[in-house]
């Protein structure tokens, strides 16, 4: 038996997103988001589920913070709902929305929990989507104004800021693959969106610096996967580089190196005729220095070249890995690999694991949720994280996804990622076995494997 030990200064936490947990979709002046529209479009979400009620955390936030207090975490990553603060995305501010977030953040601080705020976790105000959404460069300016408002409102209260959660999902999953809101399927459009998100990120970082926010840090949180080549054949290596680079280099090279990766630029242009709508000064804006990098990791795979392999001529090769209930490979080796890869490519940037977790749909039996699969997943991935730290990766904190079972986007309420079970009829919270395992790990800074 081995002991996996972490440093005492490590930040431990959990993470959630506004649309997934808040509910109160039409309460106190909140405007509709693209997820309200998308989830109520027939056939888009499993069982026709939506986030109107979700976990009702808007009304139950004190109960949820008490659960966090019991868990013993030092950090809580959450997101603001832009349409709750500025219902139309621009123009009039909804004071009731701001008041809610002030009460919420004050309660976190009162309980000794550091708030880590995400400005955008996918719930674009529908009024802005009606004007073209992120394909419209005017949305960039609207976002920066919203960000400026939040920086000023929470100056001194919130010291950790994330501009965007998973820009790959906002752009390609939502506007090319069409699986998430707004559900479009246009590769050039999605590429426009991806670029505009990065410009918005850079301008937001610049605004943050100009405001001189008190004692704070700012970064962003891309999602990454690890694509291991099936063989040493160059065509397999190249296919995996393209597939992985779509998540990593495409969204990190502009920020850290001031340019898009040439191997993907050439591929997009030559294979599918897609170009990036770069305007003068954009790359300088995007590459504003950031204080930390958030990383969301869930899974990875072994892949190889295939002429039938879609956009990047890449196909996954099933190696018989165990899978979580959502069907994703359990691949902790990929977690280690991708973190070392990031250090090797982008240097010693401080990294927070802003999401890492697993889907297991265990139900309560006699009031107890025995989610041993999730505990095993956490053990394996935290062991891989410790390996990465021992290999020189500058890990500052770890946020497991998620605090609560919640609205899992296009999967509705059919998939459960929480360490706390939520009964969606009664909204009762039940702490799972994984909650108690994580609580012990947070308290002791170690666990046994």
RODRENVEX-30426 format. One record per residue (C-alpha): residue in three letters; y, z, x. Coordinates in nm, 3 decimals, always signed. Layout:
N
type,py,pz,px
ALA,Y,Z,X
...
This chain:
449
type,py,pz,px
UNK,+0.000,+0.000,+0.000
UNK,+0.343,-0.099,+0.131
UNK,+0.686,+0.043,+0.055
UNK,+0.969,-0.207,-0.008
UNK,+1.290,-0.027,+0.089
UNK,+1.647,-0.135,+0.013
UNK,+1.975,-0.015,+0.167
UNK,+2.166,+0.261,-0.009
UNK,+2.477,+0.042,-0.048
UNK,+2.284,-0.215,-0.254
UNK,+2.434,-0.277,-0.598
UNK,+2.181,-0.272,-0.882
UNK,+2.244,-0.405,-1.228
UNK,+2.151,-0.618,-1.523
UNK,+2.314,-0.922,-1.680
UNK,+2.387,-1.068,-2.024
UNK,+2.604,-1.339,-2.183
UNK,+2.846,-1.312,-2.471
UNK,+2.696,-1.561,-2.718
UNK,+2.346,-1.431,-2.653
UNK,+2.415,-1.069,-2.746
UNK,+2.750,-1.012,-2.916
UNK,+2.705,-1.153,-3.265
UNK,+3.010,-1.097,-3.486
UNK,+3.059,-1.470,-3.468
UNK,+3.329,-1.483,-3.737
UNK,+3.469,-1.132,-3.700
UNK,+3.816,-1.019,-3.593
UNK,+3.960,-1.363,-3.529
UNK,+3.693,-1.515,-3.307
UNK,+3.695,-1.895,-3.320
UNK,+3.384,-2.114,-3.324
UNK,+3.226,-2.227,-2.998
UNK,+3.012,-2.529,-2.919
UNK,+2.709,-2.301,-2.949
UNK,+2.799,-2.209,-3.306
UNK,+2.810,-2.579,-3.386
UNK,+2.500,-2.674,-3.186
UNK,+2.280,-2.393,-3.315
UNK,+2.362,-2.485,-3.675
UNK,+2.275,-2.850,-3.620
UNK,+1.924,-2.906,-3.761
UNK,+1.655,-2.950,-3.499
UNK,+1.854,-2.824,-3.201
UNK,+1.731,-2.463,-3.183
UNK,+1.382,-2.326,-3.245
UNK,+1.345,-2.199,-3.603
UNK,+1.707,-2.291,-3.673
UNK,+1.816,-1.964,-3.506
UNK,+2.180,-1.897,-3.418
UNK,+2.397,-1.631,-3.257
UNK,+2.580,-1.511,-3.568
UNK,+2.427,-1.164,-3.531
UNK,+2.224,-1.185,-3.207
UNK,+2.189,-0.825,-3.080
UNK,+2.510,-0.720,-3.259
UNK,+2.638,-0.580,-2.930
UNK,+2.993,-0.634,-3.052
UNK,+2.938,-0.338,-3.282
UNK,+2.671,-0.158,-3.075
UNK,+2.822,-0.178,-2.727
UNK,+2.844,+0.200,-2.693
UNK,+2.472,+0.229,-2.761
UNK,+2.403,-0.044,-2.507
UNK,+2.620,+0.121,-2.243
UNK,+2.434,+0.448,-2.304
UNK,+2.112,+0.257,-2.232
UNK,+2.265,+0.125,-1.907
UNK,+2.371,+0.477,-1.814
UNK,+2.015,+0.597,-1.862
UNK,+1.890,+0.303,-1.655
UNK,+2.110,+0.422,-1.368
UNK,+2.256,+0.085,-1.276
UNK,+2.578,+0.063,-1.077
UNK,+2.686,-0.284,-1.193
UNK,+2.677,-0.476,-1.522
UNK,+2.734,-0.848,-1.531
UNK,+2.860,-0.971,-1.868
UNK,+3.068,-1.262,-1.991
UNK,+3.386,-1.292,-2.191
UNK,+3.373,-1.519,-2.494
UNK,+3.665,-1.757,-2.452
UNK,+3.684,-1.827,-2.830
UNK,+3.703,-1.454,-2.901
UNK,+4.009,-1.427,-2.678
UNK,+4.177,-1.764,-2.748
UNK,+4.013,-1.901,-3.063
UNK,+4.124,-2.261,-3.012
UNK,+4.084,-2.250,-2.635
UNK,+4.459,-2.285,-2.592
UNK,+4.761,-2.147,-2.770
UNK,+4.759,-1.820,-2.960
UNK,+4.580,-1.521,-2.809
UNK,+4.359,-1.311,-3.037
UNK,+4.466,-0.953,-2.965
UNK,+4.163,-0.810,-3.146
UNK,+3.937,-0.993,-2.902
UNK,+4.126,-0.859,-2.602
UNK,+4.120,-0.509,-2.750
UNK,+3.743,-0.527,-2.787
UNK,+3.692,-0.623,-2.423
UNK,+3.933,-0.352,-2.305
UNK,+3.738,-0.092,-2.500
UNK,+3.413,-0.227,-2.365
UNK,+3.526,-0.238,-2.001
UNK,+3.684,+0.108,-2.028
UNK,+3.356,+0.247,-2.159
UNK,+3.163,+0.089,-1.870
UNK,+3.400,+0.242,-1.616
UNK,+3.389,+0.578,-1.794
UNK,+3.012,+0.575,-1.745
UNK,+3.032,+0.488,-1.376
UNK,+2.926,+0.125,-1.418
UNK,+3.113,-0.147,-1.227
UNK,+3.196,-0.445,-1.453
UNK,+3.122,-0.790,-1.311
UNK,+3.285,-1.040,-1.544
UNK,+3.190,-1.403,-1.597
UNK,+3.475,-1.608,-1.739
UNK,+3.256,-1.888,-1.874
UNK,+2.895,-1.858,-1.984
UNK,+2.873,-2.177,-2.190
UNK,+3.062,-2.091,-2.511
UNK,+3.343,-2.348,-2.497
UNK,+3.580,-2.324,-2.794
UNK,+3.480,-2.597,-3.038
UNK,+3.845,-2.698,-3.076
UNK,+3.846,-2.809,-2.712
UNK,+3.517,-2.994,-2.748
UNK,+3.678,-3.184,-3.034
UNK,+3.932,-3.308,-2.777
UNK,+3.664,-3.422,-2.534
UNK,+3.550,-3.091,-2.391
UNK,+3.493,-3.076,-2.016
UNK,+3.511,-3.456,-1.996
UNK,+3.883,-3.418,-2.070
UNK,+4.078,-3.301,-1.764
UNK,+4.319,-3.119,-1.996
UNK,+4.042,-2.862,-2.049
UNK,+4.077,-2.767,-1.682
UNK,+4.435,-2.651,-1.736
UNK,+4.336,-2.470,-2.055
UNK,+4.064,-2.283,-1.867
UNK,+4.296,-2.180,-1.586
UNK,+4.546,-2.041,-1.839
UNK,+4.267,-1.845,-2.006
UNK,+4.152,-1.716,-1.666
UNK,+4.506,-1.615,-1.573
UNK,+4.534,-1.415,-1.894
UNK,+4.211,-1.229,-1.817
UNK,+4.307,-1.163,-1.454
UNK,+4.636,-1.007,-1.566
UNK,+4.483,-0.811,-1.853
UNK,+4.207,-0.658,-1.643
UNK,+4.383,-0.625,-1.310
UNK,+4.262,-0.299,-1.156
UNK,+3.977,-0.261,-1.404
UNK,+3.754,-0.554,-1.307
UNK,+3.704,-0.618,-0.937
UNK,+3.424,-0.875,-0.947
UNK,+3.489,-1.209,-1.114
UNK,+3.265,-1.512,-1.166
UNK,+3.429,-1.837,-1.274
UNK,+3.130,-2.034,-1.408
UNK,+2.770,-1.954,-1.482
UNK,+2.525,-2.232,-1.393
UNK,+2.744,-2.542,-1.375
UNK,+2.429,-2.759,-1.361
UNK,+2.337,-2.637,-1.709
UNK,+2.691,-2.683,-1.842
UNK,+2.699,-3.040,-1.716
UNK,+2.358,-3.205,-1.681
UNK,+2.135,-2.995,-1.907
UNK,+2.394,-3.009,-2.183
UNK,+2.548,-3.356,-2.146
UNK,+2.271,-3.566,-1.987
UNK,+1.939,-3.406,-2.087
UNK,+2.100,-3.291,-2.412
UNK,+1.898,-2.970,-2.448
UNK,+2.202,-2.740,-2.477
UNK,+2.539,-2.760,-2.646
UNK,+2.705,-3.001,-2.701
UNK,+2.374,-3.191,-2.682
UNK,+2.491,-3.521,-2.535
UNK,+2.287,-3.768,-2.326
UNK,+2.514,-3.959,-2.092
UNK,+2.469,-3.931,-1.714
UNK,+2.820,-4.051,-1.625
UNK,+2.970,-3.813,-1.879
UNK,+2.765,-3.525,-1.737
UNK,+2.880,-3.613,-1.385
UNK,+3.242,-3.615,-1.502
UNK,+3.185,-3.271,-1.655
UNK,+3.026,-3.139,-1.335
UNK,+3.323,-3.251,-1.128
UNK,+3.580,-3.115,-1.372
UNK,+3.402,-2.778,-1.373
UNK,+3.429,-2.763,-0.996
UNK,+3.799,-2.852,-1.009
UNK,+3.851,-2.582,-1.272
UNK,+3.664,-2.337,-1.050
UNK,+3.884,-2.419,-0.751
UNK,+4.209,-2.396,-0.946
UNK,+4.097,-2.065,-1.095
UNK,+4.023,-1.923,-0.751
UNK,+4.364,-2.046,-0.636
UNK,+4.534,-1.882,-0.934
UNK,+4.346,-1.559,-0.863
UNK,+4.480,-1.557,-0.507
UNK,+4.834,-1.636,-0.622
UNK,+4.831,-1.344,-0.865
UNK,+4.725,-1.102,-0.592
UNK,+4.466,-0.935,-0.814
UNK,+4.422,-0.577,-0.703
UNK,+4.126,-0.518,-0.471
UNK,+3.905,-0.782,-0.628
UNK,+3.659,-1.053,-0.536
UNK,+3.583,-1.388,-0.694
UNK,+3.293,-1.633,-0.679
UNK,+3.071,-1.846,-0.901
UNK,+2.705,-1.841,-1.006
UNK,+2.505,-2.164,-0.975
UNK,+2.139,-2.175,-1.074
UNK,+1.892,-2.285,-0.809
UNK,+1.526,-2.383,-0.792
UNK,+1.300,-2.441,-0.495
UNK,+1.121,-2.775,-0.466
UNK,+0.847,-2.762,-0.204
UNK,+0.719,-3.102,-0.087
UNK,+0.357,-3.167,-0.180
UNK,+0.291,-3.324,+0.159
UNK,+0.459,-3.405,+0.488
UNK,+0.508,-3.766,+0.376
UNK,+0.874,-3.858,+0.403
UNK,+0.883,-3.993,+0.049
UNK,+0.770,-3.653,-0.086
UNK,+1.021,-3.469,+0.131
UNK,+1.302,-3.700,+0.018
UNK,+1.208,-3.671,-0.349
UNK,+1.216,-3.290,-0.332
UNK,+1.544,-3.299,-0.143
UNK,+1.700,-3.506,-0.421
UNK,+1.559,-3.287,-0.700
UNK,+1.661,-2.964,-0.530
UNK,+1.992,-3.101,-0.411
UNK,+2.092,-3.174,-0.770
UNK,+2.109,-2.796,-0.816
UNK,+2.210,-2.682,-0.467
UNK,+2.405,-2.935,-0.258
UNK,+2.568,-3.107,-0.555
UNK,+2.735,-2.784,-0.668
UNK,+2.770,-2.608,-0.330
UNK,+2.868,-2.872,-0.075
UNK,+3.202,-2.938,-0.252
UNK,+3.281,-2.565,-0.254
UNK,+3.168,-2.482,+0.099
UNK,+3.208,-2.815,+0.280
UNK,+3.477,-2.995,+0.078
UNK,+3.264,-3.301,+0.001
UNK,+2.976,-3.412,-0.218
UNK,+2.643,-3.466,-0.037
UNK,+2.629,-3.832,+0.073
UNK,+2.255,-3.865,+0.008
UNK,+2.309,-3.786,-0.361
UNK,+2.636,-3.978,-0.394
UNK,+2.460,-4.288,-0.264
UNK,+2.158,-4.232,-0.488
UNK,+2.371,-4.195,-0.803
UNK,+2.579,-4.501,-0.723
UNK,+2.300,-4.733,-0.608
UNK,+2.026,-4.631,-0.849
UNK,+2.213,-4.571,-1.173
UNK,+2.573,-4.683,-1.112
UNK,+2.722,-4.336,-1.157
UNK,+3.026,-4.226,-0.958
UNK,+3.226,-3.904,-0.935
UNK,+3.579,-3.921,-1.085
UNK,+3.752,-3.765,-0.783
UNK,+4.131,-3.767,-0.794
UNK,+4.360,-3.710,-0.500
UNK,+4.356,-3.347,-0.392
UNK,+4.047,-3.254,-0.594
UNK,+3.821,-3.177,-0.300
UNK,+4.080,-2.954,-0.135
UNK,+4.114,-2.765,-0.463
UNK,+3.738,-2.726,-0.510
UNK,+3.686,-2.592,-0.158
UNK,+3.910,-2.287,-0.199
UNK,+3.742,-2.000,-0.007
UNK,+3.543,-1.764,-0.228
UNK,+3.442,-1.403,-0.167
UNK,+3.079,-1.418,-0.275
UNK,+2.815,-1.648,-0.415
UNK,+2.619,-1.558,-0.727
UNK,+2.265,-1.694,-0.736
UNK,+2.048,-1.736,-1.047
UNK,+1.681,-1.793,-0.964
UNK,+1.381,-1.798,-1.196
UNK,+1.127,-2.052,-1.078
UNK,+1.033,-2.339,-0.851
UNK,+0.756,-2.589,-0.797
UNK,+0.574,-2.823,-0.563
UNK,+0.683,-3.183,-0.604
UNK,+0.625,-3.535,-0.476
UNK,+0.754,-3.887,-0.499
UNK,+0.671,-4.090,-0.808
UNK,+0.821,-4.420,-0.913
UNK,+0.780,-4.291,-1.270
UNK,+0.953,-3.963,-1.185
UNK,+1.279,-4.016,-1.369
UNK,+1.627,-3.997,-1.222
UNK,+1.520,-3.882,-0.875
UNK,+1.171,-4.038,-0.860
UNK,+1.030,-3.688,-0.833
UNK,+0.743,-3.525,-1.020
UNK,+0.613,-3.170,-1.021
UNK,+0.255,-3.113,-0.909
UNK,+0.081,-2.825,-1.084
UNK,-0.066,-2.592,-0.821
UNK,-0.217,-2.350,-1.071
UNK,+0.060,-2.095,-1.037
UNK,+0.070,-1.823,-1.301
UNK,+0.339,-1.884,-1.558
UNK,+0.561,-1.667,-1.773
UNK,+0.556,-1.701,-2.152
UNK,+0.826,-1.968,-2.144
UNK,+0.601,-2.178,-1.919
UNK,+0.788,-2.140,-1.590
UNK,+0.599,-2.102,-1.261
UNK,+0.599,-1.758,-1.103
UNK,+0.708,-1.862,-0.756
UNK,+0.856,-1.575,-0.550
UNK,+0.801,-1.771,-0.228
UNK,+1.060,-2.016,-0.359
UNK,+1.307,-1.730,-0.402
UNK,+1.273,-1.641,-0.035
UNK,+1.287,-2.005,+0.073
UNK,+1.598,-2.092,-0.124
UNK,+1.791,-1.787,-0.002
UNK,+1.713,-1.863,+0.362
UNK,+1.804,-2.228,+0.297
UNK,+2.143,-2.120,+0.160
UNK,+2.214,-1.910,+0.468
UNK,+2.111,-2.194,+0.699
UNK,+2.334,-2.444,+0.517
UNK,+2.636,-2.239,+0.410
UNK,+2.653,-1.949,+0.653
UNK,+2.681,-1.577,+0.603
UNK,+2.843,-1.578,+0.257
UNK,+2.780,-1.251,+0.068
UNK,+2.528,-1.316,-0.210
UNK,+2.471,-1.134,-0.536
UNK,+2.159,-1.219,-0.730
UNK,+2.335,-1.259,-1.062
UNK,+2.021,-1.350,-1.259
UNK,+1.650,-1.312,-1.190
UNK,+1.394,-1.227,-1.453
UNK,+1.102,-1.337,-1.663
UNK,+0.998,-1.412,-2.018
UNK,+0.717,-1.203,-2.164
UNK,+0.692,-1.174,-2.541
UNK,+0.516,-0.837,-2.562
UNK,+0.562,-0.653,-2.890
UNK,+0.577,-0.275,-2.932
UNK,+0.245,-0.096,-2.990
UNK,+0.284,+0.263,-3.108
UNK,+0.649,+0.249,-2.999
UNK,+0.575,+0.130,-2.645
UNK,+0.620,-0.215,-2.490
UNK,+0.367,-0.262,-2.208
UNK,+0.520,-0.560,-2.027
UNK,+0.317,-0.536,-1.707
UNK,+0.375,-0.908,-1.641
UNK,+0.749,-0.848,-1.609
UNK,+0.695,-0.552,-1.374
UNK,+0.472,-0.766,-1.154
UNK,+0.734,-1.044,-1.157
UNK,+1.006,-0.799,-1.051
UNK,+0.791,-0.655,-0.774
UNK,+0.712,-0.999,-0.635
UNK,+1.069,-1.124,-0.646
UNK,+1.225,-0.808,-0.508
UNK,+0.970,-0.821,-0.225
UNK,+1.080,-1.181,-0.156
UNK,+1.443,-1.065,-0.171
UNK,+1.374,-0.795,+0.089
UNK,+1.212,-1.061,+0.309
UNK,+1.527,-1.271,+0.282
UNK,+1.742,-0.972,+0.375
UNK,+1.522,-0.908,+0.678
UNK,+1.572,-1.274,+0.768
UNK,+1.948,-1.225,+0.780
UNK,+2.054,-1.330,+0.429
UNK,+2.362,-1.130,+0.329
UNK,+2.243,-0.984,-0.002
UNK,+2.486,-0.740,-0.161
UNK,+2.331,-0.678,-0.502
UNK,+2.070,-0.767,-0.761
UNK,+2.115,-0.813,-1.137
UNK,+1.796,-0.860,-1.335
UNK,+1.803,-1.083,-1.642
UNK,+1.830,-0.942,-1.894
UNK,+1.927,-0.602,-2.028
UNK,+1.829,-0.696,-2.383
UNK,+1.603,-0.942,-2.555
UNK,+1.852,-1.188,-2.699
UNK,+1.933,-1.534,-2.831
UNK,+1.761,-1.753,-2.573
UNK,+1.972,-2.065,-2.630
UNK,+1.764,-2.360,-2.754
UNK,+1.458,-2.130,-2.774
UNK,+1.636,-1.912,-3.029
UNK,+1.471,-1.572,-3.067
UNK,+1.125,-1.697,-2.970
UNK,+1.150,-1.598,-2.601
UNK,+1.216,-1.247,-2.470
UNK,+1.368,-1.183,-2.126
UNK,+1.493,-0.827,-2.177
UNK,+1.385,-0.501,-2.020
UNK,+1.486,-0.355,-2.357
UNK,+1.309,-0.481,-2.669
UNK,+1.529,-0.573,-2.965
UNK,+1.393,-0.578,-3.319
UNK,+1.595,-0.867,-3.461
UNK,+1.557,-0.742,-3.820
UNK,+1.664,-0.381,-3.767
UNK,+1.843,-0.427,-3.431
UNK,+1.660,-0.121,-3.297
UNK,+1.640,-0.107,-2.916
UNK,+1.314,+0.001,-2.746
UNK,+1.301,+0.055,-2.370
UNK,+1.009,-0.138,-2.223
UNK,+0.780,-0.022,-1.944
UNK,+0.977,-0.257,-1.715
UNK,+1.292,-0.061,-1.800
UNK,+1.135,+0.258,-1.668
UNK,+0.997,+0.082,-1.360
UNK,+1.338,-0.065,-1.280
UNK,+1.506,+0.271,-1.345
UNK,+1.282,+0.434,-1.087
UNK,+1.349,+0.156,-0.835
UNK,+1.727,+0.182,-0.885
UNK,+1.715,+0.560,-0.841
UNK,+1.496,+0.553,-0.530
UNK,+1.600,+0.225,-0.361
UNK,+1.234,+0.147,-0.305
UNK,+0.907,+0.068,-0.477
UNK,+0.543,+0.043,-0.376
UNK,+0.330,-0.272,-0.377
